[in-house]
Amino acid sequence: MEPRYRPTAIKAPHGARVLEVTWADGLGTSYEHEILRGYCPCAGCQGHSGAIRFQAGGNLELREIGRVGNYALSFTWGDSHSSGIYSFRYLRMLGELLAAQGADAVKALAELPRS
């Protein structure tokens, strides 16, 4: 796996509203829980259109982080929502977008651009 798509550390301090990922190429990315939950890629949140649209609302307490094979993470939120699978490629793309535009601008996009 390309280093840019391989996380080496994942931190989500209890009570915090930010998830931090350090990638094998040295980049560190912070994700506000609101962005991660709002852009949850699961079919329940997104339907089957293929577009990833921001969905406001939902509990933002991150209760559990799980590894999905060697390619993704899953999150369990405070309201038990846990069906989103966040591939490392997806997280990296989202992180790069956040670094370039900031969280408010990414949320205002309302739909993620196709990579």
A tleap script that builds the chain and sets N, CA, C and O, in Angstrom:
source leaprc.protein.ff14SB
mol = sequence {
  NMET GLU PRO ARG TYR ARG PRO THR ALA ILE
  LYS ALA PRO HIE GLY ALA ARG VAL LEU GLU
  VAL THR TRP ALA ASP GLY LEU GLY THR SER
  TYR GLU HIE GLU ILE LEU ARG GLY TYR CYS
  PRO CYS ALA GLY CYS GLN GLY HIE SER GLY
  ALA ILE ARG PHE GLN ALA GLY GLY ASN LEU
  GLU LEU ARG GLU ILE GLY ARG VAL GLY ASN
  TYR ALA LEU SER PHE THR TRP GLY ASP SER
  HIE SER SER GLY ILE TYR SER PHE ARG TYR
  LEU ARG MET LEU GLY GLU LEU LEU ALA ALA
  GLN GLY ALA ASP ALA VAL LYS ALA LEU ALA
  GLU LEU PRO ARG CSER
}
set mol.1.N position { 0.846 -1.175 0.000 }
set mol.1.CA position { 0.000 0.000 0.000 }
set mol.1.C position { 0.894 1.241 0.000 }
set mol.1.O position { 1.893 1.309 0.715 }
set mol.2.N position { 0.514 2.199 -0.805 }
set mol.2.CA position { 1.230 3.469 -0.869 }
set mol.2.C position { 1.261 4.121 0.515 }
set mol.2.O position { 0.245 4.131 1.209 }
set mol.3.N position { 2.416 4.669 0.928 }
set mol.3.CA position { 2.508 5.285 2.268 }
set mol.3.C position { 1.458 6.364 2.524 }
set mol.3.O position { 0.996 6.518 3.654 }
set mol.4.N position { 1.085 7.099 1.506 }
set mol.4.CA position { 0.111 8.172 1.724 }
set mol.4.C position { -1.262 7.643 2.115 }
set mol.4.O position { -2.087 8.390 2.643 }
set mol.5.N position { -1.514 6.363 1.860 }
set mol.5.CA position { -2.811 5.765 2.201 }
set mol.5.C position { -2.725 4.781 3.365 }
set mol.5.O position { -3.632 3.976 3.573 }
set mol.6.N position { -1.618 4.852 4.131 }
set mol.6.CA position { -1.445 3.930 5.254 }
set mol.6.C position { -1.304 4.721 6.550 }
set mol.6.O position { -0.295 5.398 6.751 }
set mol.7.N position { -2.291 4.648 7.424 }
set mol.7.CA position { -2.175 5.359 8.696 }
set mol.7.C position { -1.202 4.645 9.632 }
set mol.7.O position { -1.156 3.415 9.681 }
set mol.8.N position { -0.434 5.429 10.363 }
set mol.8.CA position { 0.489 4.860 11.352 }
set mol.8.C position { 0.027 5.139 12.772 }
set mol.8.O position { 0.460 4.466 13.707 }
set mol.9.N position { -0.844 6.121 12.946 }
set mol.9.CA position { -1.395 6.428 14.271 }
set mol.9.C position { -2.774 7.040 14.109 }
set mol.9.O position { -3.012 7.848 13.212 }
set mol.10.N position { -3.670 6.642 14.988 }
set mol.10.CA position { -5.029 7.168 14.988 }
set mol.10.C position { -5.357 7.529 16.432 }
set mol.10.O position { -5.264 6.685 17.323 }
set mol.11.N position { -5.743 8.789 16.664 }
set mol.11.CA position { -6.065 9.254 18.010 }
set mol.11.C position { -7.444 9.892 18.009 }
set mol.11.O position { -7.772 10.710 17.150 }
set mol.12.N position { -8.226 9.506 18.973 }
set mol.12.CA position { -9.543 10.112 19.178 }
set mol.12.C position { -9.766 10.193 20.679 }
set mol.12.O position { -10.457 9.350 21.251 }
set mol.13.N position { -9.184 11.205 21.325 }
set mol.13.CA position { -9.316 11.308 22.778 }
set mol.13.C position { -10.772 11.339 23.220 }
set mol.13.O position { -11.612 11.982 22.590 }
set mol.14.N position { -11.057 10.640 24.308 }
set mol.14.CA position { -12.412 10.594 24.855 }
set mol.14.C position { -12.895 12.010 25.148 }
set mol.14.O position { -12.194 12.792 25.791 }
set mol.15.N position { -14.078 12.332 24.682 }
set mol.15.CA position { -14.660 13.648 24.925 }
set mol.15.C position { -14.265 14.696 23.900 }
set mol.15.O position { -14.878 15.763 23.845 }
set mol.16.N position { -13.258 14.417 23.091 }
set mol.16.CA position { -12.837 15.370 22.065 }
set mol.16.C position { -13.787 15.292 20.883 }
set mol.16.O position { -14.549 14.332 20.767 }
set mol.17.N position { -13.755 16.258 20.028 }
set mol.17.CA position { -14.591 16.278 18.826 }
set mol.17.C position { -13.739 16.235 17.562 }
set mol.17.O position { -14.166 16.667 16.491 }
set mol.18.N position { -12.518 15.700 17.710 }
set mol.18.CA position { -11.588 15.633 16.584 }
set mol.18.C position { -10.896 14.274 16.581 }
set mol.18.O position { -10.476 13.776 17.625 }
set mol.19.N position { -10.783 13.684 15.398 }
set mol.19.CA position { -10.017 12.468 15.177 }
set mol.19.C position { -8.727 12.879 14.483 }
set mol.19.O position { -8.756 13.662 13.534 }
set mol.20.N position { -7.600 12.360 14.946 }
set mol.20.CA position { -6.307 12.699 14.342 }
set mol.20.C position { -5.685 11.443 13.743 }
set mol.20.O position { -5.613 10.396 14.385 }
set mol.21.N position { -5.237 11.577 12.490 }
set mol.21.CA position { -4.591 10.470 11.798 }
set mol.21.C position { -3.215 10.928 11.346 }
set mol.21.O position { -3.068 12.003 10.764 }
set mol.22.N position { -2.201 10.101 11.620 }
set mol.22.CA position { -0.862 10.323 11.085 }
set mol.22.C position { -0.650 9.266 10.011 }
set mol.22.O position { -0.865 8.076 10.242 }
set mol.23.N position { -0.230 9.711 8.846 }
set mol.23.CA position { -0.036 8.834 7.695 }
set mol.23.C position { 1.435 8.452 7.563 }
set mol.23.O position { 2.313 9.157 8.059 }
set mol.24.N position { 1.695 7.339 6.898 }
set mol.24.CA position { 3.057 6.813 6.764 }
set mol.24.C position { 3.995 7.762 6.030 }
set mol.24.O position { 5.212 7.648 6.177 }
set mol.25.N position { 3.470 8.686 5.250 }
set mol.25.CA position { 4.334 9.659 4.569 }
set mol.25.C position { 4.611 10.879 5.434 }
set mol.25.O position { 5.234 11.838 4.979 }
set mol.26.N position { 4.139 10.844 6.707 }
set mol.26.CA position { 4.430 11.913 7.657 }
set mol.26.C position { 3.341 12.957 7.809 }
set mol.26.O position { 3.392 13.753 8.747 }
set mol.27.N position { 2.365 12.984 6.929 }
set mol.27.CA position { 1.291 13.964 7.028 }
set mol.27.C position { 0.399 13.653 8.223 }
set mol.27.O position { 0.083 12.492 8.483 }
set mol.28.N position { 0.001 14.675 8.936 }
set mol.28.CA position { -0.961 14.538 10.021 }
set mol.28.C position { -2.247 15.241 9.628 }
set mol.28.O position { -2.206 16.353 9.101 }
set mol.29.N position { -3.377 14.618 9.871 }
set mol.29.CA position { -4.665 15.180 9.484 }
set mol.29.C position { -5.610 15.148 10.668 }
set mol.29.O position { -5.674 14.157 11.396 }
set mol.30.N position { -6.350 16.245 10.863 }
set mol.30.CA position { -7.377 16.323 11.894 }
set mol.30.C position { -8.746 16.392 11.230 }
set mol.30.O position { -8.963 17.156 10.289 }
set mol.31.N position { -9.657 15.583 11.738 }
set mol.31.CA position { -11.013 15.517 11.197 }
set mol.31.C position { -11.991 15.845 12.306 }
set mol.31.O position { -12.051 15.129 13.305 }
set mol.32.N position { -12.757 16.909 12.153 }
set mol.32.CA position { -13.813 17.199 13.109 }
set mol.32.C position { -14.867 16.109 12.977 }
set mol.32.O position { -15.189 15.677 11.870 }
set mol.33.N position { -15.397 15.672 14.100 }
set mol.33.CA position { -16.420 14.629 14.073 }
set mol.33.C position { -17.613 15.031 13.207 }
set mol.33.O position { -18.216 14.187 12.546 }
set mol.34.N position { -17.947 16.309 13.212 }
set mol.34.CA position { -19.076 16.776 12.399 }
set mol.34.C position { -18.840 16.498 10.913 }
set mol.34.O position { -19.775 16.148 10.193 }
set mol.35.N position { -17.610 16.650 10.456 }
set mol.35.CA position { -17.287 16.388 9.051 }
set mol.35.C position { -17.354 14.887 8.772 }
set mol.35.O position { -17.946 14.460 7.781 }
set mol.36.N position { -16.744 14.091 9.650 }
set mol.36.CA position { -16.767 12.634 9.445 }
set mol.36.C position { -18.195 12.097 9.441 }
set mol.36.O position { -18.560 11.301 8.576 }
set mol.37.N position { -18.992 12.528 10.397 }
set mol.37.CA position { -20.376 12.031 10.472 }
set mol.37.C position { -21.199 12.584 9.313 }
set mol.37.O position { -21.990 11.860 8.707 }
set mol.38.N position { -21.016 13.851 9.008 }
set mol.38.CA position { -21.777 14.479 7.923 }
set mol.38.C position { -21.511 13.872 6.561 }
set mol.38.O position { -22.408 13.791 5.721 }
set mol.39.N position { -20.273 13.444 6.342 }
set mol.39.CA position { -19.906 12.818 5.064 }
set mol.39.C position { -19.763 11.306 5.221 }
set mol.39.O position { -18.932 10.686 4.557 }
set mol.40.N position { -20.573 10.712 6.100 }
set mol.40.CA position { -20.571 9.258 6.265 }
set mol.40.C position { -20.883 8.621 4.912 }
set mol.40.O position { -21.880 8.970 4.279 }
set mol.41.N position { -20.037 7.687 4.463 }
set mol.41.CA position { -20.225 7.123 3.123 }
set mol.41.C position { -21.211 5.966 3.032 }
set mol.41.O position { -21.357 5.384 1.956 }
set mol.42.N position { -21.889 5.612 4.110 }
set mol.42.CA position { -22.762 4.426 4.053 }
set mol.42.C position { -24.002 4.682 3.188 }
set mol.42.O position { -24.412 5.824 2.983 }
set mol.43.N position { -24.580 3.599 2.694 }
set mol.43.CA position { -25.768 3.696 1.846 }
set mol.43.C position { -26.959 4.269 2.604 }
set mol.43.O position { -27.805 4.936 2.009 }
set mol.44.N position { -27.036 4.018 3.914 }
set mol.44.CA position { -28.125 4.577 4.708 }
set mol.44.C position { -28.100 6.094 4.736 }
set mol.44.O position { -29.147 6.740 4.732 }
set mol.45.N position { -26.909 6.656 4.764 }
set mol.45.CA position { -26.770 8.117 4.777 }
set mol.45.C position { -26.778 8.702 3.367 }
set mol.45.O position { -27.294 9.798 3.148 }
set mol.46.N position { -26.212 7.976 2.421 }
set mol.46.CA position { -25.990 8.517 1.085 }
set mol.46.C position { -26.927 7.989 0.007 }
set mol.46.O position { -26.977 8.547 -1.089 }
set mol.47.N position { -27.662 6.936 0.294 }
set mol.47.CA position { -28.471 6.339 -0.761 }
set mol.47.C position { -27.553 5.600 -1.727 }
set mol.47.O position { -26.454 5.191 -1.351 }
set mol.48.N position { -27.985 5.433 -2.932 }
set mol.48.CA position { -27.204 4.666 -3.909 }
set mol.48.C position { -26.835 5.491 -5.134 }
set mol.48.O position { -26.561 4.932 -6.196 }
set mol.49.N position { -26.825 6.817 -4.999 }
set mol.49.CA position { -26.559 7.686 -6.148 }
set mol.49.C position { -25.086 7.768 -6.523 }
set mol.49.O position { -24.748 8.144 -7.646 }
set mol.50.N position { -24.211 7.419 -5.589 }
set mol.50.CA position { -22.787 7.538 -5.856 }
set mol.50.C position { -22.200 8.847 -5.366 }
set mol.50.O position { -20.988 8.934 -5.165 }
set mol.51.N position { -23.018 9.861 -5.170 }
set mol.51.CA position { -22.537 11.145 -4.659 }
set mol.51.C position { -22.437 11.059 -3.139 }
set mol.51.O position { -23.231 10.377 -2.490 }
set mol.52.N position { -21.452 11.759 -2.583 }
set mol.52.CA position { -21.298 11.835 -1.130 }
set mol.52.C position { -21.725 13.241 -0.718 }
set mol.52.O position { -21.014 14.216 -0.959 }
set mol.53.N position { -22.897 13.328 -0.095 }
set mol.53.CA position { -23.464 14.619 0.300 }
set mol.53.C position { -23.408 14.770 1.817 }
set mol.53.O position { -23.552 13.798 2.559 }
set mol.54.N position { -23.197 16.001 2.259 }
set mol.54.CA position { -23.158 16.292 3.688 }
set mol.54.C position { -24.549 16.129 4.268 }
set mol.54.O position { -25.513 16.706 3.764 }
set mol.55.N position { -24.652 15.342 5.328 }
set mol.55.CA position { -25.905 15.106 6.026 }
set mol.55.C position { -25.762 15.654 7.446 }
set mol.55.O position { -25.090 15.045 8.278 }
set mol.56.N position { -26.374 16.771 7.720 }
set mol.56.CA position { -26.276 17.381 9.044 }
set mol.56.C position { -27.027 16.538 10.064 }
set mol.56.O position { -27.974 15.826 9.730 }
set mol.57.N position { -26.591 16.632 11.303 }
set mol.57.CA position { -27.283 15.950 12.393 }
set mol.57.C position { -26.594 14.659 12.761 }
set mol.57.O position { -25.521 14.342 12.247 }
set mol.58.N position { -27.199 13.935 13.631 }
set mol.58.CA position { -26.606 12.697 14.121 }
set mol.58.C position { -25.724 12.978 15.326 }
set mol.58.O position { -25.185 14.075 15.476 }
set mol.59.N position { -25.587 11.992 16.167 }
set mol.59.CA position { -24.771 12.110 17.363 }
set mol.59.C position { -23.299 12.172 16.968 }
set mol.59.O position { -22.846 11.368 16.154 }
set mol.60.N position { -22.555 13.107 17.526 }
set mol.60.CA position { -21.149 13.313 17.156 }
set mol.60.C position { -20.166 12.695 18.140 }
set mol.60.O position { -18.957 12.887 18.008 }
set mol.61.N position { -20.665 11.959 19.121 }
set mol.61.CA position { -19.766 11.279 20.058 }
set mol.61.C position { -19.227 10.024 19.375 }
set mol.61.O position { -19.990 9.137 18.992 }
set mol.62.N position { -17.925 9.962 19.229 }
set mol.62.CA position { -17.284 8.805 18.611 }
set mol.62.C position { -16.990 7.791 19.706 }
set mol.62.O position { -16.110 8.007 20.539 }
set mol.63.N position { -17.722 6.694 19.703 }
set mol.63.CA position { -17.596 5.707 20.779 }
set mol.63.C position { -16.571 4.631 20.482 }
set mol.63.O position { -15.858 4.188 21.383 }
set mol.64.N position { -16.487 4.203 19.226 }
set mol.64.CA position { -15.545 3.140 18.868 }
set mol.64.C position { -14.973 3.383 17.478 }
set mol.64.O position { -15.631 3.933 16.594 }
set mol.65.N position { -13.727 2.954 17.317 }
set mol.65.CA position { -13.065 2.959 16.014 }
set mol.65.C position { -12.646 1.529 15.743 }
set mol.65.O position { -11.985 0.901 16.570 }
set mol.66.N position { -13.026 1.021 14.601 }
set mol.66.CA position { -12.654 -0.341 14.233 }
set mol.66.C position { -11.876 -0.355 12.931 }
set mol.66.O position { -12.048 0.511 12.074 }
set mol.67.N position { -11.035 -1.333 12.802 }
set mol.67.CA position { -10.272 -1.515 11.566 }
set mol.67.C position { -11.058 -2.452 10.658 }
set mol.67.O position { -11.577 -3.467 11.122 }
set mol.68.N position { -11.152 -2.133 9.396 }
set mol.68.CA position { -11.809 -2.982 8.404 }
set mol.68.C position { -10.705 -3.476 7.472 }
set mol.68.O position { -10.258 -2.757 6.579 }
set mol.69.N position { -10.281 -4.703 7.696 }
set mol.69.CA position { -9.179 -5.248 6.908 }
set mol.69.C position { -7.968 -4.343 6.977 }
set mol.69.O position { -7.667 -3.764 8.021 }
set mol.70.N position { -7.279 -4.228 5.857 }
set mol.70.CA position { -6.111 -3.349 5.754 }
set mol.70.C position { -6.401 -2.128 4.912 }
set mol.70.O position { -5.484 -1.521 4.358 }
set mol.71.N position { -7.692 -1.754 4.807 }
set mol.71.CA position { -8.011 -0.677 3.878 }
set mol.71.C position { -8.943 0.401 4.424 }
set mol.71.O position { -9.159 1.407 3.748 }
set mol.72.N position { -9.505 0.229 5.626 }
set mol.72.CA position { -10.513 1.189 6.067 }
set mol.72.C position { -10.695 1.189 7.575 }
set mol.72.O position { -10.165 0.342 8.294 }
set mol.73.N position { -11.469 2.179 8.029 }
set mol.73.CA position { -11.899 2.280 9.424 }
set mol.73.C position { -13.416 2.312 9.462 }
set mol.73.O position { -14.066 2.743 8.510 }
set mol.74.N position { -13.966 1.856 10.565 }
set mol.74.CA position { -15.395 2.025 10.816 }
set mol.74.C position { -15.530 2.750 12.146 }
set mol.74.O position { -14.690 2.601 13.033 }
set mol.75.N position { -16.572 3.521 12.277 }
set mol.75.CA position { -16.824 4.290 13.485 }
set mol.75.C position { -18.188 3.919 14.043 }
set mol.75.O position { -19.140 3.708 13.293 }
set mol.76.N position { -18.273 3.842 15.349 }
set mol.76.CA position { -19.565 3.706 16.013 }
set mol.76.C position { -19.810 5.015 16.746 }
set mol.76.O position { -19.028 5.424 17.605 }
set mol.77.N position { -20.918 5.664 16.386 }
set mol.77.CA position { -21.273 6.962 16.947 }
set mol.77.C position { -22.167 6.784 18.161 }
set mol.77.O position { -22.668 5.687 18.409 }
set mol.78.N position { -22.368 7.836 18.906 }
set mol.78.CA position { -23.135 7.800 20.142 }
set mol.78.C position { -24.568 7.326 19.998 }
set mol.78.O position { -25.165 6.873 20.974 }
set mol.79.N position { -25.133 7.419 18.803 }
set mol.79.CA position { -26.498 6.938 18.566 }
set mol.79.C position { -26.503 5.536 17.958 }
set mol.79.O position { -27.514 5.083 17.423 }
set mol.80.N position { -25.352 4.854 18.050 }
set mol.80.CA position { -25.146 3.478 17.560 }
set mol.80.C position { -25.017 3.364 16.051 }
set mol.80.O position { -24.908 2.249 15.542 }
set mol.81.N position { -25.025 4.464 15.314 }
set mol.81.CA position { -24.811 4.392 13.863 }
set mol.81.C position { -23.393 3.872 13.626 }
set mol.81.O position { -22.433 4.409 14.180 }
set mol.82.N position { -23.259 2.833 12.806 }
set mol.82.CA position { -21.934 2.227 12.621 }
set mol.82.C position { -21.752 1.582 11.253 }
set mol.82.O position { -20.853 0.758 11.083 }
set mol.83.N position { -22.574 1.932 10.285 }
set mol.83.CA position { -22.505 1.233 9.001 }
set mol.83.C position { -21.556 1.864 7.985 }
set mol.83.O position { -21.342 1.291 6.916 }
set mol.84.N position { -20.989 3.017 8.287 }
set mol.84.CA position { -20.068 3.656 7.344 }
set mol.84.C position { -18.700 3.004 7.362 }
set mol.84.O position { -18.133 2.766 8.429 }
set mol.85.N position { -18.171 2.717 6.189 }
set mol.85.CA position { -16.810 2.214 6.051 }
set mol.85.C position { -16.006 3.302 5.354 }
set mol.85.O position { -16.258 3.634 4.196 }
set mol.86.N position { -15.037 3.849 6.075 }
set mol.86.CA position { -14.224 4.969 5.599 }
set mol.86.C position { -12.889 4.422 5.108 }
set mol.86.O position { -11.989 4.167 5.908 }
set mol.87.N position { -12.759 4.242 3.803 }
set mol.87.CA position { -11.501 3.709 3.276 }
set mol.87.C position { -10.379 4.706 3.559 }
set mol.87.O position { -10.614 5.905 3.710 }
set mol.88.N position { -9.164 4.186 3.628 }
set mol.88.CA position { -8.025 5.077 3.862 }
set mol.88.C position { -7.891 6.080 2.726 }
set mol.88.O position { -7.521 7.229 2.968 }
set mol.89.N position { -8.180 5.677 1.498 }
set mol.89.CA position { -8.149 6.615 0.361 }
set mol.89.C position { -9.173 7.734 0.557 }
set mol.89.O position { -8.879 8.906 0.322 }
set mol.90.N position { -10.369 7.360 0.986 }
set mol.90.CA position { -11.424 8.348 1.221 }
set mol.90.C position { -11.007 9.316 2.328 }
set mol.90.O position { -11.152 10.530 2.179 }
set mol.91.N position { -10.490 8.785 3.433 }
set mol.91.CA position { -10.047 9.645 4.529 }
set mol.91.C position { -8.921 10.568 4.094 }
set mol.91.O position { -8.903 11.740 4.472 }
set mol.92.N position { -7.990 10.065 3.311 }
set mol.92.CA position { -6.874 10.898 2.852 }
set mol.92.C position { -7.391 12.015 1.942 }
set mol.92.O position { -6.981 13.167 2.084 }
set mol.93.N position { -8.290 11.679 1.008 }
set mol.93.CA position { -8.858 12.690 0.118 }
set mol.93.C position { -9.601 13.747 0.920 }
set mol.93.O position { -9.458 14.942 0.660 }
set mol.94.N position { -10.395 13.313 1.894 }
set mol.94.CA position { -11.134 14.240 2.733 }
set mol.94.C position { -10.169 15.111 3.541 }
set mol.94.O position { -10.393 16.311 3.692 }
set mol.95.N position { -9.106 14.512 4.055 }
set mol.95.CA position { -8.111 15.268 4.817 }
set mol.95.C position { -7.401 16.314 3.975 }
set mol.95.O position { -7.155 17.427 4.442 }
set mol.96.N position { -7.072 15.967 2.747 }
set mol.96.CA position { -6.413 16.927 1.858 }
set mol.96.C position { -7.348 18.080 1.508 }
set mol.96.O position { -6.920 19.229 1.401 }
set mol.97.N position { -8.615 17.763 1.332 }
set mol.97.CA position { -9.614 18.796 1.065 }
set mol.97.C position { -9.764 19.718 2.272 }
set mol.97.O position { -9.864 20.935 2.115 }
set mol.98.N position { -9.781 19.144 3.471 }
set mol.98.CA position { -9.856 19.949 4.689 }
set mol.98.C position { -8.646 20.858 4.842 }
set mol.98.O position { -8.779 22.023 5.217 }
set mol.99.N position { -7.467 20.324 4.553 }
set mol.99.CA position { -6.242 21.132 4.672 }
set mol.99.C position { -6.243 22.285 3.672 }
set mol.99.O position { -5.774 23.379 3.988 }
set mol.100.N position { -6.754 22.053 2.494 }
set mol.100.CA position { -6.754 23.078 1.447 }
set mol.100.C position { -7.835 24.134 1.655 }
set mol.100.O position { -7.621 25.311 1.365 }
set mol.101.N position { -9.014 23.707 2.165 }
set mol.101.CA position { -10.151 24.624 2.195 }
set mol.101.C position { -10.670 24.953 3.588 }
set mol.101.O position { -11.344 25.968 3.766 }
set mol.102.N position { -10.373 24.125 4.571 }
set mol.102.CA position { -10.890 24.340 5.920 }
set mol.102.C position { -12.228 23.647 6.114 }
set mol.102.O position { -12.955 23.395 5.153 }
set mol.103.N position { -12.548 23.342 7.369 }
set mol.103.CA position { -13.744 22.567 7.698 }
set mol.103.C position { -15.033 23.269 7.293 }
set mol.103.O position { -15.947 22.629 6.774 }
set mol.104.N position { -15.115 24.567 7.523 }
set mol.104.CA position { -16.357 25.279 7.183 }
set mol.104.C position { -16.622 25.233 5.686 }
set mol.104.O position { -17.760 25.032 5.263 }
set mol.105.N position { -15.583 25.417 4.883 }
set mol.105.CA position { -15.750 25.385 3.423 }
set mol.105.C position { -16.105 23.982 2.936 }
set mol.105.O position { -16.921 23.831 2.027 }
set mol.106.N position { -15.500 22.955 3.534 }
set mol.106.CA position { -15.800 21.578 3.128 }
set mol.106.C position { -17.248 21.234 3.488 }
set mol.106.O position { -17.945 20.584 2.709 }
set mol.107.N position { -17.686 21.662 4.639 }
set mol.107.CA position { -19.083 21.432 5.025 }
set mol.107.C position { -20.019 22.183 4.066 }
set mol.107.O position { -21.064 21.656 3.682 }
set mol.108.N position { -19.651 23.396 3.685 }
set mol.108.CA position { -20.486 24.213 2.802 }
set mol.108.C position { -20.550 23.658 1.378 }
set mol.108.O position { -21.460 23.996 0.621 }
set mol.109.N position { -19.588 22.808 1.012 }
set mol.109.CA position { -19.630 22.214 -0.334 }
set mol.109.C position { -20.921 21.425 -0.532 }
set mol.109.O position { -21.474 21.390 -1.632 }
set mol.110.N position { -21.388 20.802 0.521 }
set mol.110.CA position { -22.609 20.002 0.532 }
set mol.110.C position { -22.472 18.700 -0.251 }
set mol.110.O position { -23.276 17.788 -0.058 }
set mol.111.N position { -21.483 18.590 -1.122 }
set mol.111.CA position { -21.220 17.355 -1.867 }
set mol.111.C position { -19.736 17.300 -2.162 }
set mol.111.O position { -19.152 18.279 -2.627 }
set mol.112.N position { -19.119 16.151 -1.891 }
set mol.112.CA position { -17.681 16.033 -2.139 }
set mol.112.C position { -17.412 15.924 -3.636 }
set mol.112.O position { -18.154 15.263 -4.363 }
set mol.113.N position { -16.350 16.575 -4.086 }
set mol.113.CA position { -15.998 16.471 -5.507 }
set mol.113.C position { -15.486 15.056 -5.807 }
set mol.113.O position { -14.938 14.382 -4.935 }
set mol.114.N position { -15.673 14.636 -7.026 }
set mol.114.CA position { -15.143 13.334 -7.457 }
set mol.114.C position { -13.641 13.458 -7.621 }
set mol.114.O position { -13.144 14.441 -8.172 }
set mol.115.N position { -12.915 12.444 -7.136 }
set mol.115.CA position { -11.451 12.511 -7.255 }
set mol.115.C position { -10.984 11.855 -8.527 }
set mol.115.O position { -9.783 11.816 -8.796 }
savepdb mol mol.pdb
quit
